[in-house]
Amino acid sequence: MFQVDRIMIQNLWKRIIIRCLILLFTGWFLIIAAPKLIRLLLPFLIALLVAKFMHPLVERLHKKLHISRKIPAILLDLLFFLVIFSLMGLFVSYLIKQVIELAILIHEHWAQLVFQLRHGQNALAWLTQSLPAEVYELLKHLQKGFASGLQSDFQKILNSFIAGFKAMTTYTGNFFICFLMSMMAAYYMVSDYPKLITKMKTFLGNGLCQRLGMLKKSIIDVLGAYVKSMLLLAALAFTFMFAALLIVRQPYALPIALLLALIDFLPLIGTIAVLAPWGIIEIISGDINLGLYLLIVGITFYFVRQVAAPKIVGTQTGLPPLAALVSMYAGLKLFGVLGAIFGPMAVMLILSIMKSGIFDKTTQDFKLAFQRVQHLLSNADSAL
């Protein structure tokens, strides 16, 4: 009996070591190797998604018209990528046109902007006269710094646009190669999709296919719940901003509220990144009431969102509000804005995978190991 227990304990520690090595390898793969592989295999990954999307339609045409899969596959493949290429072309041309118009508009109204800054200074002259001399000098220095900084920032923005367009022309060739490779690979994958899936299932085995199926279901459930929570937050932002803009009869309140709702997707920043500069510009321009109102609206909704976001995300995803808040904050600190966006989703995915039962045996082994260590420590304390 003692010999059997000893063998079981040895096997347990062997499994623990193997599972730890697997976890370390998985972490290394996801953090270091996976991004490089994704960049390398990006055309084929895109082709695989396109093939999965078009397979039902190709299969239906193949059975209904009694023709080879290759005919509907090549027609749908060309149609799909032609539509995507046309939409991208329209988007890029529209974006370039808007950027050029914005640059011209800023250049034409630069003198008017400087005049408004000086007018704002005169409007606040009564305030500066009542301040101590040291504070007045400080405000004067800040004003000069703001004007020069605004001019330098404008120049930096133009330089950034120019550098961005240069980068676009540099990577245009790589983009077209990736696009053509995706189109060709998608055709081959769509035409041979059933055979490809059968070979893949045979290669992976039934056990791994079942686990991947559970993982896929977990990812879809997590994405659905998280997208729903983000849409609810955007709806809250739209309703709040639309009502606030209607109160002051702001022109174009509806499109402005929609734009602010889209910007609200940036967590811990959101609408205040637009309302605060807007309010400051209105104060400098002389409309102090509107400027202060915009600042109050921005600050108020900032705190409303910070209170509501963890609650809404937790309700829709099943995460406790505190866990949602911690995951957003930790993601922001570790990976920036994208970390704050995807932090709760990553925690949800981990919890969903744990609940799916994929790691039940691993969890059981670690519990047994912990109990074994606890038992050894208890015996050591008793001996002392």
Contacts in CASP RR format, 6 or more apart in sequence:
PFRMAT RR
TARGET T0000
AUTHOR 0000-0000-0000
METHOD contacts of the structure
MODEL  1
MFQVDRIMIQNLWKRIIIRCLILLFTGWFLIIAAPKLIRLLLPFLIALLV
AKFMHPLVERLHKKLHISRKIPAILLDLLFFLVIFSLMGLFVSYLIKQVI
ELAILIHEHWAQLVFQLRHGQNALAWLTQSLPAEVYELLKHLQKGFASGL
QSDFQKILNSFIAGFKAMTTYTGNFFICFLMSMMAAYYMVSDYPKLITKM
KTFLGNGLCQRLGMLKKSIIDVLGAYVKSMLLLAALAFTFMFAALLIVRQ
PYALPIALLLALIDFLPLIGTIAVLAPWGIIEIISGDINLGLYLLIVGIT
FYFVRQVAAPKIVGTQTGLPPLAALVSMYAGLKLFGVLGAIFGPMAVMLI
LSIMKSGIFDKTTQDFKLAFQRVQHLLSNADSAL
9 372 0 8 1.000
12 365 0 8 1.000
12 368 0 8 1.000
12 369 0 8 1.000
12 372 0 8 1.000
13 369 0 8 1.000
15 365 0 8 1.000
16 365 0 8 1.000
16 366 0 8 1.000
16 369 0 8 1.000
19 362 0 8 1.000
19 365 0 8 1.000
19 366 0 8 1.000
38 45 0 8 1.000
42 178 0 8 1.000
43 178 0 8 1.000
43 179 0 8 1.000
43 181 0 8 1.000
43 182 0 8 1.000
43 185 0 8 1.000
44 181 0 8 1.000
44 182 0 8 1.000
44 185 0 8 1.000
46 182 0 8 1.000
46 186 0 8 1.000
47 181 0 8 1.000
47 182 0 8 1.000
47 183 0 8 1.000
47 184 0 8 1.000
47 185 0 8 1.000
47 186 0 8 1.000
47 188 0 8 1.000
47 189 0 8 1.000
48 189 0 8 1.000
50 77 0 8 1.000
50 80 0 8 1.000
50 182 0 8 1.000
50 186 0 8 1.000
50 189 0 8 1.000
50 190 0 8 1.000
51 186 0 8 1.000
51 189 0 8 1.000
51 190 0 8 1.000
51 193 0 8 1.000
51 196 0 8 1.000
52 193 0 8 1.000
54 73 0 8 1.000
54 76 0 8 1.000
54 77 0 8 1.000
54 80 0 8 1.000
54 186 0 8 1.000
54 190 0 8 1.000
55 190 0 8 1.000
55 193 0 8 1.000
57 72 0 8 1.000
57 76 0 8 1.000
58 69 0 8 1.000
58 72 0 8 1.000
58 73 0 8 1.000
58 76 0 8 1.000
58 190 0 8 1.000
58 191 0 8 1.000
58 193 0 8 1.000
59 69 0 8 1.000
59 194 0 8 1.000
61 67 0 8 1.000
61 72 0 8 1.000
62 68 0 8 1.000
62 69 0 8 1.000
62 72 0 8 1.000
65 72 0 8 1.000
69 190 0 8 1.000
69 191 0 8 1.000
69 192 0 8 1.000
69 193 0 8 1.000
70 191 0 8 1.000
73 187 0 8 1.000
73 190 0 8 1.000
73 191 0 8 1.000
74 187 0 8 1.000
74 191 0 8 1.000
76 190 0 8 1.000
77 183 0 8 1.000
77 186 0 8 1.000
77 187 0 8 1.000
77 190 0 8 1.000
78 183 0 8 1.000
80 186 0 8 1.000
81 179 0 8 1.000
81 182 0 8 1.000
81 183 0 8 1.000
81 186 0 8 1.000
85 179 0 8 1.000
92 168 0 8 1.000
96 165 0 8 1.000
99 161 0 8 1.000
103 158 0 8 1.000
103 161 0 8 1.000
106 154 0 8 1.000
110 154 0 8 1.000
114 147 0 8 1.000
116 284 0 8 1.000
116 285 0 8 1.000
116 286 0 8 1.000
117 147 0 8 1.000
117 284 0 8 1.000
119 285 0 8 1.000
119 286 0 8 1.000
120 283 0 8 1.000
120 284 0 8 1.000
120 285 0 8 1.000
120 286 0 8 1.000
121 143 0 8 1.000
123 286 0 8 1.000
123 288 0 8 1.000
128 136 0 8 1.000
128 139 0 8 1.000
131 139 0 8 1.000
189 196 0 8 1.000
201 209 0 8 1.000
204 212 0 8 1.000
211 358 0 8 1.000
214 356 0 8 1.000
214 357 0 8 1.000
214 358 0 8 1.000
215 353 0 8 1.000
215 356 0 8 1.000
215 358 0 8 1.000
217 356 0 8 1.000
218 349 0 8 1.000
218 352 0 8 1.000
218 353 0 8 1.000
218 355 0 8 1.000
218 356 0 8 1.000
219 349 0 8 1.000
219 352 0 8 1.000
221 352 0 8 1.000
222 317 0 8 1.000
222 345 0 8 1.000
222 348 0 8 1.000
222 349 0 8 1.000
222 352 0 8 1.000
223 345 0 8 1.000
225 316 0 8 1.000
225 317 0 8 1.000
225 318 0 8 1.000
225 348 0 8 1.000
226 313 0 8 1.000
226 316 0 8 1.000
226 317 0 8 1.000
226 344 0 8 1.000
226 345 0 8 1.000
226 348 0 8 1.000
228 316 0 8 1.000
229 312 0 8 1.000
229 313 0 8 1.000
229 314 0 8 1.000
229 315 0 8 1.000
229 316 0 8 1.000
229 317 0 8 1.000
230 265 0 8 1.000
232 312 0 8 1.000
232 316 0 8 1.000
233 264 0 8 1.000
233 265 0 8 1.000
233 305 0 8 1.000
233 308 0 8 1.000
233 309 0 8 1.000
233 312 0 8 1.000
233 313 0 8 1.000
234 261 0 8 1.000
234 262 0 8 1.000
234 264 0 8 1.000
234 265 0 8 1.000
235 261 0 8 1.000
236 304 0 8 1.000
236 305 0 8 1.000
236 308 0 8 1.000
236 312 0 8 1.000
237 260 0 8 1.000
237 261 0 8 1.000
237 264 0 8 1.000
237 271 0 8 1.000
237 301 0 8 1.000
237 305 0 8 1.000
238 257 0 8 1.000
238 258 0 8 1.000
238 260 0 8 1.000
238 261 0 8 1.000
240 301 0 8 1.000
240 304 0 8 1.000
241 256 0 8 1.000
241 257 0 8 1.000
241 260 0 8 1.000
241 261 0 8 1.000
241 271 0 8 1.000
241 297 0 8 1.000
241 301 0 8 1.000
242 253 0 8 1.000
242 254 0 8 1.000
242 257 0 8 1.000
244 297 0 8 1.000
244 301 0 8 1.000
245 253 0 8 1.000
245 256 0 8 1.000
245 257 0 8 1.000
246 253 0 8 1.000
248 290 0 8 1.000
248 293 0 8 1.000
250 256 0 8 1.000
259 274 0 8 1.000
260 271 0 8 1.000
260 274 0 8 1.000
260 275 0 8 1.000
263 270 0 8 1.000
263 271 0 8 1.000
263 273 0 8 1.000
263 274 0 8 1.000
264 270 0 8 1.000
264 271 0 8 1.000
264 305 0 8 1.000
265 341 0 8 1.000
266 273 0 8 1.000
266 337 0 8 1.000
266 341 0 8 1.000
267 309 0 8 1.000
267 328 0 8 1.000
267 332 0 8 1.000
267 337 0 8 1.000
267 340 0 8 1.000
267 341 0 8 1.000
268 306 0 8 1.000
268 328 0 8 1.000
268 332 0 8 1.000
268 337 0 8 1.000
268 340 0 8 1.000
269 337 0 8 1.000
270 302 0 8 1.000
270 305 0 8 1.000
271 298 0 8 1.000
271 301 0 8 1.000
271 302 0 8 1.000
271 305 0 8 1.000
272 298 0 8 1.000
272 299 0 8 1.000
272 301 0 8 1.000
272 302 0 8 1.000
275 294 0 8 1.000
275 295 0 8 1.000
275 297 0 8 1.000
275 298 0 8 1.000
275 301 0 8 1.000
276 294 0 8 1.000
276 295 0 8 1.000
276 298 0 8 1.000
278 291 0 8 1.000
278 294 0 8 1.000
279 290 0 8 1.000
279 291 0 8 1.000
279 292 0 8 1.000
279 294 0 8 1.000
279 295 0 8 1.000
280 291 0 8 1.000
280 295 0 8 1.000
282 288 0 8 1.000
282 290 0 8 1.000
282 291 0 8 1.000
282 294 0 8 1.000
283 291 0 8 1.000
283 292 0 8 1.000
309 324 0 8 1.000
309 325 0 8 1.000
309 328 0 8 1.000
310 321 0 8 1.000
310 322 0 8 1.000
310 324 0 8 1.000
310 325 0 8 1.000
310 328 0 8 1.000
311 321 0 8 1.000
313 319 0 8 1.000
313 321 0 8 1.000
313 324 0 8 1.000
313 328 0 8 1.000
313 344 0 8 1.000
314 320 0 8 1.000
314 321 0 8 1.000
314 323 0 8 1.000
314 324 0 8 1.000
314 344 0 8 1.000
317 324 0 8 1.000
317 344 0 8 1.000
317 348 0 8 1.000
318 348 0 8 1.000
319 327 0 8 1.000
319 344 0 8 1.000
319 347 0 8 1.000
319 348 0 8 1.000
319 351 0 8 1.000
323 347 0 8 1.000
324 344 0 8 1.000
324 347 0 8 1.000
327 343 0 8 1.000
327 344 0 8 1.000
327 346 0 8 1.000
327 347 0 8 1.000
328 340 0 8 1.000
328 343 0 8 1.000
328 344 0 8 1.000
329 340 0 8 1.000
330 343 0 8 1.000
331 339 0 8 1.000
331 340 0 8 1.000
331 342 0 8 1.000
331 343 0 8 1.000
332 339 0 8 1.000
332 340 0 8 1.000
335 342 0 8 1.000
353 359 0 8 1.000
354 363 0 8 1.000
END
